Amino acid sequence: MPDHSAPGPRRAEGDSGDLALVMSGGGARAAYQVGFLRSVARHYPDLEIPIITGVSAGAINAVFLAAHPGSFREAVGELSDLWATLTVEDVFRVDPRSLTSNVMRWGFQLISGGISAESQMRSLVDTEPLRDFLGRHLRTVEGGFPGIGENLQRGRLKALALSTSSYTTGQSITWVEGRGVREWTRPQRRAILTNVTLDHLMASTALPFFFPAIRIGNEWYGDGGIRLTAPISPALHLGGDRILAISTRHEREQEDADRPEIRGYPPPAQVAGVLLNAVFLDLFDQDAFRVERLNRMLARVPEEAREGLRIVDLITLRPSRDLGRLANRFEPRLPRTFRFLTRGLGTRQTRSSDALSLILFQPDYLRALMRTGERDAENRIGEISRLIDGRADPAEGVAG
C-alpha cells in the first residue's frame, strides 16, 4: 500500500528547512518565470536552491538552473539572455513547406480512416529545432546534463524533478535526479530516480497535438502538465519546507472574469485556450490552495498528531496582467505562414488568446513577459525575502 501522507522529516528547532523552487508550464509564458528570477538574483546573487522542480516549459528553466556551474546570478543572467533571443524558428519549423506538409498529412489521416500506420501524424509541428537549441545551450554531453551531477556532488543541489505524462499508461511520471531522495507512488502518479536527459526534458515540454511525444524506454511521453494533479507535490516529496512557486496564469478580478472574451460561437483557438488553461495551469493554483488550507488545519493540530504531515511555507507568484491579452499585441509579427494558420483557428476573434500565448516564441513578447515577471517580483520582494531567509509565517498561506 502506498503511503498517502506528505513526506519529509520534521524540522529541527531553529531549522527553516530546504528551499524549493516550483515552476509551472505555459509554453512561451515560462519567460515570465525568468523575469521573476532576475529580480530574486538581484537581491540574492549567491542564492542556492537545493530543490528545483519544473513541468513543461518550466522544466527548461529548472534544468538550466540545476545544471549551471556558476552562481545564481550568473545562471539567471544566461537564462535571461537565452529567452531574450529565442524565436519561433528555434522551437519548431515554420517554413511554408514544413507547415503545409504537416497540415495536409493531418487532413489525409482524418479522411483516410487511418489506413496507413506508417503515415500516422504525430504533431502539428516539427520540434527538432528545439532539441538542437536546448542541446547547444544547456551543456549536454551525449544527451545528458553533467552539470546536474556535478552540482549534486558539490552539495549545491539536492534534487531536480521533471514531470511528464505517459501516453502509454496514462500515468503522471516525475523523473528525479538527486541525492538522498526516494521514489514515491500515488494514485496515477509516481516518481522514478534516473539521470535526467534531453529526452526527459523534451517529453516534459511536448504540448499535446502541437509537439510530438517522446519515447523513453518502451513508453511514449508528453507534456507533464496533462496528468499532474498536484504540481507542488514533487517539491514536498523531496523535502521542501520553504516553497517558491511561480505560476504563469493571471488571476482575474471577478468582474473581469465575467466579461465575455468572444462574441458569437467560440472559435477553435478559444476552446483550445480554455482546455490548455484547465489542463496545465488551473491545477497549479488549486494545489496551492490545498496547501494553504492544509497549513491552516495542521496549525490547529498538535505535532505528534499530524501523522507525518508538516506545515510548509509557500508563496505563489502569479502574473499581474493577462498574458493572453498581451500576446494579441505581438501576434502580427509572427512568421507569415504560421500566422496565417493560427488566424485560421480564430486567434484574432478573442480578447485573450491563451492558446497563442503558449506558442508565441517571439523575442519582443518574451522580453515583455520577463519585464512583467521582474516587476511583479519586485513588488513582493519583502514576502519573498522572508521566505528565502526562513522568516515566513506559514499561517499567511498562499499569497495571490
C-alpha positions as CSV (number, residue, x, y, z in Angstrom):
1,M,0.0,0.0,0.0
2,P,1.4,3.4,-0.9
3,D,1.9,5.9,1.8
4,H,-0.5,8.8,1.2
5,S,0.9,11.2,3.9
6,A,3.0,14.2,2.9
7,P,6.7,13.0,3.0
8,G,9.7,14.6,4.6
9,P,11.3,14.8,8.1
10,R,10.2,17.2,10.8
11,R,12.1,20.4,11.1
12,A,14.6,20.7,13.8
13,E,14.1,23.6,16.2
14,G,15.5,26.7,14.5
15,D,15.8,25.0,11.1
16,S,13.9,26.7,8.4
17,G,14.1,23.7,6.1
18,D,15.1,23.3,2.5
19,L,14.2,25.9,-0.1
20,A,12.4,24.6,-3.2
21,L,11.6,26.3,-6.5
22,V,8.5,25.1,-8.4
23,M,7.9,26.3,-12.0
24,S,4.7,25.6,-13.8
25,G,4.2,25.1,-17.5
26,G,2.8,27.5,-20.1
27,G,4.9,27.3,-23.2
28,A,6.3,30.7,-24.1
29,R,4.8,32.1,-20.8
30,A,7.7,30.5,-19.0
31,A,9.7,33.6,-19.9
32,Y,7.7,35.3,-17.1
33,Q,9.4,33.0,-14.6
34,V,12.8,34.2,-15.8
35,G,11.9,37.8,-15.1
36,F,10.9,36.8,-11.6
37,L,14.2,35.0,-11.2
38,R,16.1,38.1,-12.4
39,S,14.6,40.1,-9.5
40,V,15.5,37.4,-7.0
41,A,19.0,37.2,-8.3
42,R,19.5,40.9,-8.0
43,H,18.8,40.6,-4.2
44,Y,20.4,37.2,-3.7
45,P,23.2,36.8,-6.2
46,D,24.7,33.8,-4.5
47,L,21.4,32.0,-3.6
48,E,21.4,28.2,-3.6
49,I,18.2,26.4,-4.2
50,P,18.6,22.7,-3.2
51,I,15.3,21.5,-4.7
52,I,14.2,22.6,-8.2
53,T,11.1,21.2,-9.9
54,G,9.6,22.1,-13.3
55,V,6.9,20.9,-15.7
56,S,6.5,21.7,-19.4
57,A,8.4,24.9,-20.3
58,G,9.1,25.4,-16.7
59,A,11.2,22.3,-16.9
60,I,13.6,24.1,-19.3
61,N,14.2,26.7,-16.6
62,A,14.6,24.1,-14.0
63,V,17.2,22.1,-15.9
64,F,19.2,25.2,-16.8
65,L,19.4,26.3,-13.1
66,A,20.2,22.8,-11.8
67,A,23.0,22.2,-14.4
68,H,24.7,25.6,-14.4
69,P,28.2,25.7,-12.9
70,G,28.2,29.4,-11.8
71,S,26.4,31.5,-9.2
72,F,22.7,32.0,-9.1
73,R,23.1,35.5,-10.7
74,E,25.3,34.1,-13.5
75,A,22.8,31.3,-14.2
76,V,19.8,33.6,-14.3
77,G,21.7,36.1,-16.4
78,E,22.5,33.5,-19.0
79,L,19.0,32.1,-18.9
80,S,17.6,35.6,-19.4
81,D,19.8,36.0,-22.5
82,L,18.6,32.7,-23.8
83,W,14.9,33.6,-23.6
84,A,15.5,37.1,-24.9
85,T,16.8,35.8,-28.2
86,L,14.5,32.8,-28.6
87,T,12.5,32.8,-31.8
88,V,9.7,30.6,-33.2
89,E,12.3,29.2,-35.6
90,D,14.3,28.0,-32.6
91,V,11.4,26.0,-31.3
92,F,9.8,24.4,-34.4
93,R,9.9,24.5,-38.2
94,V,7.8,27.4,-39.6
95,D,8.8,27.3,-43.2
96,P,5.8,27.1,-45.6
97,R,6.8,23.7,-46.9
98,S,7.0,22.0,-43.4
99,L,3.8,23.6,-42.1
100,T,1.8,22.9,-45.2
101,S,3.0,19.3,-45.4
102,N,2.0,18.7,-41.7
103,V,-1.4,20.2,-42.2
104,M,-2.0,18.2,-45.4
105,R,-0.9,15.0,-43.6
106,W,-3.3,15.7,-40.7
107,G,-6.1,16.2,-43.3
108,F,-5.2,13.0,-45.1
109,Q,-5.2,11.0,-41.9
110,L,-8.6,12.3,-41.0
111,I,-10.3,11.4,-44.3
112,S,-8.4,8.1,-44.8
113,G,-9.6,6.5,-41.7
114,G,-6.0,5.9,-40.6
115,I,-5.5,3.2,-43.2
116,S,-1.7,3.5,-43.1
117,A,0.1,3.3,-39.7
118,E,3.3,4.3,-41.4
119,S,1.9,7.8,-42.3
120,Q,0.5,8.4,-38.8
121,M,0.8,12.1,-37.9
122,R,2.5,12.7,-34.5
123,S,2.3,16.5,-34.2
124,L,1.3,19.7,-35.8
125,V,4.9,21.0,-35.9
126,D,8.4,19.6,-36.0
127,T,10.3,20.4,-32.8
128,E,13.7,19.2,-33.9
129,P,14.9,22.8,-33.8
130,L,14.1,22.9,-30.1
131,R,16.1,19.8,-29.4
132,D,19.1,21.3,-31.2
133,F,18.7,24.6,-29.4
134,L,18.5,23.0,-26.0
135,G,21.3,20.7,-26.7
136,R,23.6,23.6,-27.6
137,H,22.7,25.9,-24.7
138,L,22.1,23.5,-21.8
139,R,25.6,22.0,-22.0
140,T,24.5,18.5,-22.9
141,V,27.0,15.6,-23.3
142,E,25.6,12.7,-25.2
143,G,22.1,13.8,-24.4
144,G,22.8,14.1,-20.6
145,F,23.4,17.1,-18.3
146,P,26.7,16.5,-16.5
147,G,26.3,19.8,-14.6
148,I,23.4,18.4,-12.6
149,G,25.6,15.6,-11.2
150,E,28.4,18.0,-10.5
151,N,26.2,20.3,-8.5
152,L,24.8,17.3,-6.6
153,Q,28.3,16.2,-5.7
154,R,29.3,19.7,-4.6
155,G,26.2,19.9,-2.3
156,R,24.7,22.9,-4.1
157,L,21.8,20.8,-5.3
158,K,19.7,18.2,-3.5
159,A,17.3,17.2,-6.3
160,L,15.9,18.1,-9.7
161,A,12.5,16.8,-10.7
162,L,10.8,17.0,-14.1
163,S,7.2,15.7,-14.7
164,T,5.9,14.0,-17.8
165,S,2.7,12.3,-18.8
166,S,2.8,8.7,-20.2
167,Y,0.5,8.4,-23.1
168,T,1.2,4.6,-23.0
169,T,-0.1,4.0,-19.4
170,G,-1.9,7.2,-18.6
171,Q,0.2,7.9,-15.5
172,S,2.0,11.1,-14.4
173,I,5.7,10.2,-14.1
174,T,8.1,12.5,-12.3
175,W,11.8,11.9,-13.2
176,V,14.1,12.7,-10.3
177,E,17.9,13.1,-10.2
178,G,19.1,13.7,-6.6
179,R,21.0,12.6,-3.6
180,G,19.4,11.0,-0.5
181,V,15.9,11.0,-2.1
182,R,13.4,8.2,-2.6
183,E,10.8,7.3,-5.2
184,W,7.2,7.7,-4.3
185,T,3.9,6.3,-5.6
186,R,0.4,7.9,-5.5
187,P,-2.7,7.1,-7.5
188,Q,-2.0,7.6,-11.2
189,R,1.4,9.3,-10.5
190,R,4.8,8.1,-9.4
191,A,8.4,9.1,-9.3
192,I,11.4,7.4,-10.9
193,L,15.0,8.0,-9.9
194,T,17.2,8.5,-13.0
195,N,19.8,10.6,-14.7
196,V,17.8,13.3,-16.4
197,T,18.5,13.6,-20.1
198,L,17.4,15.8,-23.0
199,D,14.7,13.2,-23.8
200,H,13.1,13.7,-20.4
201,L,13.2,17.5,-21.0
202,M,11.7,17.2,-24.5
203,A,9.0,15.0,-23.2
204,S,8.0,17.3,-20.4
205,T,7.7,20.2,-22.9
206,A,5.7,18.2,-25.6
207,L,2.4,20.1,-25.8
208,P,-0.3,17.7,-26.9
209,F,-1.0,17.7,-30.6
210,F,1.3,20.7,-31.2
211,F,4.6,18.9,-30.3
212,P,5.5,15.2,-30.9
213,A,5.6,12.8,-28.0
214,I,9.0,11.4,-26.9
215,R,9.9,7.8,-26.5
216,I,11.7,6.9,-23.3
217,G,12.2,3.1,-22.9
218,N,9.1,1.4,-24.2
219,E,6.7,4.2,-23.4
220,W,5.7,7.5,-25.1
221,Y,5.6,10.6,-23.0
222,G,4.1,14.1,-23.5
223,D,3.7,17.3,-21.5
224,G,3.9,16.8,-17.8
225,G,1.0,19.1,-17.0
226,I,-1.5,16.8,-18.6
227,R,-1.9,14.3,-15.7
228,L,0.0,16.1,-12.8
229,T,-2.9,16.7,-10.5
230,A,-0.7,18.0,-7.7
231,P,2.1,20.2,-9.3
232,I,3.6,21.2,-6.0
233,S,3.8,17.6,-4.7
234,P,7.2,16.8,-6.1
235,A,8.8,19.6,-4.1
236,L,7.0,18.3,-1.0
237,H,8.1,14.7,-1.5
238,L,11.7,15.9,-2.0
239,G,11.6,17.6,1.4
240,G,10.9,21.2,0.5
241,D,9.8,23.2,3.5
242,R,10.0,26.7,2.0
243,I,8.5,26.7,-1.4
244,L,8.6,29.4,-4.0
245,A,6.0,28.6,-6.7
246,I,5.7,30.5,-10.0
247,S,2.5,30.2,-11.9
248,T,2.0,31.7,-15.4
249,R,-1.8,32.1,-15.0
250,H,-3.2,35.6,-14.3
251,E,-5.9,35.6,-11.7
252,R,-8.6,38.0,-12.8
253,E,-11.0,40.0,-10.7
254,Q,-14.5,38.6,-10.7
255,E,-15.9,41.5,-12.8
256,D,-13.2,41.0,-15.5
257,A,-13.6,37.2,-15.4
258,D,-17.3,37.5,-16.1
259,R,-16.7,39.7,-19.2
260,P,-17.0,37.7,-22.5
261,E,-13.8,37.0,-24.3
262,I,-15.6,36.5,-27.7
263,R,-18.8,37.3,-29.5
264,G,-20.7,34.5,-31.1
265,Y,-19.7,30.9,-31.4
266,P,-16.3,30.2,-29.9
267,P,-13.5,29.6,-32.5
268,P,-11.1,26.7,-32.1
269,A,-8.4,29.0,-30.6
270,Q,-10.8,30.0,-27.8
271,V,-11.7,26.4,-27.0
272,A,-8.1,25.3,-27.1
273,G,-7.2,28.2,-24.7
274,V,-9.8,27.1,-22.2
275,L,-8.6,23.5,-22.4
276,L,-4.9,24.3,-22.1
277,N,-5.5,26.5,-19.1
278,A,-7.6,23.8,-17.4
279,V,-5.0,21.1,-18.1
280,F,-1.8,23.0,-17.4
281,L,-2.4,26.0,-15.2
282,D,-5.7,25.6,-13.2
283,L,-4.4,22.6,-11.3
284,F,-1.3,24.6,-10.2
285,D,-3.5,27.2,-8.4
286,Q,-5.8,24.6,-7.0
287,D,-2.9,22.7,-5.5
288,A,-1.5,25.8,-3.9
289,F,-4.9,26.5,-2.4
290,R,-4.9,22.9,-0.9
291,V,-1.5,23.5,0.6
292,E,-2.8,26.7,2.1
293,R,-5.8,25.0,3.7
294,L,-3.8,22.1,4.9
295,N,-1.3,24.5,6.6
296,R,-4.2,26.2,8.5
297,M,-5.6,22.8,9.5
298,L,-2.3,21.5,10.7
299,A,-1.6,24.7,12.7
300,R,-4.6,23.6,14.9
301,V,-3.3,20.1,15.4
302,P,-0.5,19.0,17.9
303,E,2.6,18.0,16.0
304,E,2.5,14.4,17.4
305,A,-1.0,14.0,16.0
306,R,-0.2,15.2,12.4
307,E,0.6,11.6,11.2
308,G,3.7,12.7,9.2
309,L,2.2,15.8,7.6
310,R,4.0,19.0,8.1
311,I,3.4,22.7,7.7
312,V,5.3,24.3,4.8
313,D,6.0,27.9,3.9
314,L,4.6,28.7,0.5
315,I,4.5,31.8,-1.7
316,T,2.8,31.6,-5.1
317,L,3.6,34.3,-7.6
318,R,1.2,34.9,-10.4
319,P,1.3,37.5,-13.3
320,S,-0.3,40.8,-12.5
321,R,-1.6,41.1,-16.1
322,D,-3.3,38.7,-18.6
323,L,-0.5,37.2,-20.6
324,G,-3.0,36.0,-23.3
325,R,-4.2,39.6,-23.9
326,L,-0.6,40.7,-24.0
327,A,0.0,38.1,-26.7
328,N,-2.5,39.7,-29.0
329,R,-0.3,42.8,-29.3
330,F,2.6,40.8,-30.7
331,E,0.7,38.3,-32.9
332,P,1.2,40.4,-36.2
333,R,5.0,39.8,-36.0
334,L,4.7,36.0,-36.3
335,P,6.2,34.3,-39.4
336,R,3.6,34.8,-42.2
337,T,2.7,31.2,-42.9
338,F,2.4,30.3,-39.2
339,R,0.4,33.5,-38.5
340,F,-2.0,32.5,-41.4
341,L,-2.6,29.1,-39.8
342,T,-3.2,30.5,-36.3
343,R,-5.6,33.1,-37.6
344,G,-7.5,30.3,-39.3
345,L,-8.1,28.9,-35.8
346,G,-9.6,32.2,-34.6
347,T,-6.8,33.8,-32.6
348,R,-7.9,37.3,-33.8
349,Q,-11.5,36.7,-32.6
350,T,-10.8,36.6,-28.9
351,R,-9.7,39.3,-26.4
352,S,-7.3,36.9,-24.6
353,S,-5.6,34.4,-26.9
354,D,-4.4,31.9,-24.3
355,A,-3.6,29.3,-26.9
356,L,-1.5,31.7,-28.9
357,S,0.4,32.8,-25.8
358,L,1.8,29.3,-25.3
359,I,3.4,29.2,-28.7
360,L,4.3,32.8,-29.3
361,F,8.1,32.5,-29.1
362,Q,8.7,36.0,-30.3
363,P,11.6,37.9,-28.7
364,D,9.6,41.1,-28.2
365,Y,6.8,39.1,-26.5
366,L,9.2,37.1,-24.4
367,R,11.0,40.3,-23.2
368,A,7.7,41.8,-22.3
369,L,6.9,38.7,-20.2
370,M,10.3,38.9,-18.4
371,R,9.8,42.6,-17.6
372,T,6.4,41.7,-16.2
373,G,7.8,38.9,-14.0
374,E,10.6,41.1,-12.8
375,R,8.2,43.9,-11.8
376,D,5.9,41.5,-10.1
377,A,8.7,40.0,-8.0
378,E,10.0,43.5,-7.0
379,N,6.5,44.4,-5.8
380,R,6.6,41.4,-3.5
381,I,10.3,41.2,-2.6
382,G,9.5,41.6,1.1
383,E,7.5,38.4,1.2
384,I,10.0,36.6,-1.0
385,S,12.9,37.7,1.2
386,R,11.1,36.4,4.4
387,L,10.6,33.0,2.7
388,I,14.2,32.8,1.5
389,D,15.6,33.9,4.8
390,G,13.4,31.5,6.7
391,R,11.3,34.2,8.4
392,A,8.0,33.5,6.6
393,D,4.8,32.8,8.6
394,P,3.1,29.7,7.3
395,A,-0.2,30.9,8.7
396,E,-0.1,33.6,6.0
397,G,-0.8,30.8,3.5
398,V,-0.7,31.4,-0.2
399,A,-0.1,34.9,-1.4
400,G,-2.0,35.8,-4.6
